[in-house]
Amino acid sequence: MLDKLRANKGGIITYVFLFAIIIVFVVSFGPGSFDKGCSSDRSEGWAARVNGQVVTLGEYEQVYSNLLRNFQQQAGPAFSRELAEQLGLSSMAMNQVVEHALVVQEARRQGLAISDKELAQTIFALPGFQTDGRFDEVAYKRAVSSSYGSTGRFEQALRESLLYQRLLAGLRETVKVPEGEVREAWTADHDRASLTFVRFPLSGAEAELKKPSVADVAAFLLKEGARVDQAYKDGAARFDRPKQVRARHLLVKVKAGADPAADEAARKKIEGLAARLRQGEDFAKLASEASEDPNTRSRGGDLGLVAEGLVEKPFSDAAFALAEGKISAPVRTSSGWHLVKAEQVVPARKVPVEEARAVLAPELLLKDRSTALVRERAAAALAALKAGKSLAELFPTEEAAKKSGKPQVKLGGQAVVAESTGPFGGPGPFVPRLGSAPELAAAALAASSGQRLDAVFQTAQGPVVAVVESRERPDPAQYAAQREAVQQRLISRREGQVQQAWVKKLREAADVKINPAVTAGPIPTDAG
C-alpha cells in the first residue's frame, strides 16, 4: 500500500465530502487514540456478530475509549468509568460499532467502493500524520502500528470509515425541506414573549395545611372509596415489595473477554476459596482477607439488601436462588468470579388494598385541599390584577417588601413572589421556569406587550397568574437574510432523523448477536 501512497502523494482530494470525513476520522481515531497503547492483541475476542461478521473486542474498546474521552473533555476528570456505566456508555459504544458494521455491509451490497487513490489522498491529508506541513511516513507507521497493530489494519479501518461516510452522505443528499417549513420555523424563532408571573406552589399549600384528622379521612373514604382504590391500582408498583437478599460476596477479578488462561486461573482461585468455606471457614472473615472488591472487602463482602435488577443478572440469579445461610457455586460476571452468600432472604410481599387505603386516603384528601387552596389564592390574585394592582406590588421580593414595610406573601413557608420567564417562543409548550404549560404559552403568544392574561393557568407545580412583560414579533424584511441559517438547521435535524430511521430498519432486518460479557449490567457487583 505504501508504494501506492508514494505514487499519489502529489494528488489532491477531489471530493469535497472527504474533508468532512477527515475531520470525523481525526476526532474518532486520532490523535488521542494513538496514545491508548492499543496493540494487536486487543483485537482478540468478539464484541458482536453482525450478519455473521465479527466485531472484535478491540474495535469495541476503541469506540468506548473515544466516547469516554469525549465525555471527560466535556465534564472534566471527575467523569469516571463508573459514572459512564450509569449513563449507559457501554451500550452507546456497542450501538455505534454495530451500526457502523451494518452501514458498511449495506454500502458494499450497493456496490460502493473506496479506491486506493481516494484512500491515499485521505491519509496524506490527515494532520496527525504530518510534520511541518508534509506527510511523515515514519510518524505514520509508528502511530498506526501502535494503535492498530499494522498499517494494513489501519488502512482497512479507514477504508470502511470512508465507505460508511460515503453511503450516509448519499442518504443525506435526499433530504429536502419545503420553503413553507423554513418560513414557519423562522417565524417561530422570532415570535417571542416574556412573562411576569406568580406561581402558587402546591407543595407550599400542603405544608401550610394540617394533616387530615382520622374522622376526616374516614368520611373521605366513605365518599371517595372508589377513587382511593383506583389510585391503588394505578400505583400498584408502589405497593409491591420485591424479594430482597442481604448478600455477601467474594470476588476474584478478571476482565470480560480475558484470554482463556487468565480466566481459568481466576476460576481455580475462586474454587480454592470455595473449598476453604466448605471446610468451615467464616465467609465474612475470608472475604475481608481474600476478596478483590475494594468497596466491600472491609465489610467482609457485605453488599447489604439487594433487589433483582440492581446487580447484573448472573450474580442476581445466583443470589436469589439461595436459601438463607447458603453459599453459591462460583459465578462468572463481567467483573470476574464470585462466591455469593445469602445472609438473609426477605420474601416478596404485596401490600393489600386494605392496608394501602390508610396511606392513600390522607394523601388524596390533603392534595384536594391543597389544590383548592392554591386555586383560591390564584383567583384572588387575578381579581386584584383586574382591579389595577401589579404582580410586583402584590407579591414583592424580600428586598422590596423590606423597603415598603409590608410583609412578604408566603405559602407554607415558601415565598410567593413575582418572577420573570425571560424570552421564549417557538414550537412546543415549554415556558422557562414553569416547564410544560401549553395553554399559557399559547395565550402569551396571542397577546401584546403589557397585556394581562385573564385566566389562571395550571402547571405541574401549581396554578399561575401572568402578565405579558414584552413581546417580539417577526419582521418580514429580515427573512431573506436569515433564511439560509434556518434552512440549514432544519436540514441537519431532518438528516439526523432520516439517518436514524434508515439505520433502525437495517438493524431490524439484521442478525445481530451481542457478547453479554462485554456490556455489563446496571451496577457491576464489584462496585458495592
Secondary structure, 3 states (H helix, E strand, C coil): CHHHHHHCCCCCCCCCHHHHHHHHHHHHHCCHHHHCCCCHHHHCCEEEEECCEEEEHHHHHHHHHHHHHHHHHHHCCCCCHHHHHHCCHHHHHHHHHHHHHHHHHHHHHCCCCCCHHHHHHHHHHCHHHEECCEECHHHHHHHHHHHHCCHHHHHHHHHHHHHHHHHHHHHHCCCCCCHHHHHHHHHHHHCEEEEEEEECCHHHHHHHCCCCCHHHHHHHHHHHHHHHHHHHHHCHHHHEECCEEEEEEEEEECCCCCCHHHHHHHHHHHHHHHHHHHCCCCHHHHHHHHCCCCCCHHHCCEEEEEECCCCCHHHHHHHHCCCCCCECCCEECCCEEEEEEEEEEECCEECCHHHHHHHHHHHHHHHHHHHHHHHHHHHHHHHHHHCCCCHHHHCCCHHHHHHHCCCCCEECCEECCCEECCCEECCCCEECCCEECHHHHHHHHCCCCCCECCCCECCCCCCEEEEEEEEECCCHHHHHHHHHHHHHHHHHHHHHHHHHHHHHHHHHCCCEEECCCCCCCCCCHHHC
